[in-house]
Amino acid sequence: MWAPRRGCILRWLGLRSCKINTLLLAVFWFGTWVFFSGLVFVHRTMYSDLCTDDKSKRILHRVNFKETVIGH
């Protein structure tokens, strides 16, 4: 009967691809955020493990002491 109008089909496909692109962008952003948050968490854990021996504690104590003396 009536021939389908190309404008409606193209708009429908464009809207659909826009939704897919938005979804992919959101998934990519979330994955990147989780990845970098994991790196920060692992880095903090490694740093606290390295500072458990006596030599590291003495070094950190001296650094903190110098900061308090210079800060006041």
C-alpha positions in Angstrom: 0.0 0.0 0.0 2.2 2.8 1.2 5.9 2.7 0.7 7.9 3.1 3.9 9.4 6.5 4.3 13.2 6.3 4.5 13.4 9.2 7.0 11.5 7.2 9.7 13.7 4.1 9.2 16.9 6.0 9.3 15.8 7.9 12.4 14.8 4.7 14.1 18.2 3.1 13.3 20.1 6.2 14.4 18.2 6.3 17.7 19.0 2.6 18.2 22.7 3.0 17.4 22.8 6.1 19.7 21.4 4.0 22.6 24.0 1.2 21.9 26.9 3.7 21.8 25.7 5.2 25.0 25.5 1.8 26.7 28.9 0.8 25.4 30.4 4.1 26.7 28.8 3.6 30.1 30.2 0.1 30.3 33.6 1.2 29.2 33.6 4.0 31.8 32.6 1.7 34.6 35.2 -0.9 33.7 37.9 1.7 33.5 36.8 3.1 36.9 36.9 -0.3 38.5 40.3 -1.1 37.0 41.9 2.1 38.2 40.3 1.8 41.6 41.7 -1.7 41.9 45.2 -0.4 41.0 44.9 2.3 43.8 43.8 -0.3 46.3 46.6 -2.7 45.4 49.2 0.1 45.5 48.0 1.1 49.0 48.2 -2.5 50.2 51.7 -2.9 48.9 52.8 0.3 50.4 51.5 -0.6 53.9 53.2 -4.1 53.6 56.5 -2.5 52.7 56.5 -0.2 55.8 56.2 -2.9 58.4 59.9 -3.5 59.0 61.8 -1.4 61.6 64.0 0.4 59.1 61.0 1.7 57.2 59.3 2.8 60.4 62.3 4.8 61.4 62.5 6.5 58.0 58.8 7.4 58.1 59.1 8.7 61.7 62.0 11.0 60.6 60.0 12.3 57.7 57.0 13.0 59.8 59.1 14.7 62.5 60.7 16.9 59.8 57.3 17.9 58.5 56.0 18.8 61.9 59.1 20.9 62.7 59.0 22.7 59.3 55.3 23.2 59.4 55.4 25.0 62.8 
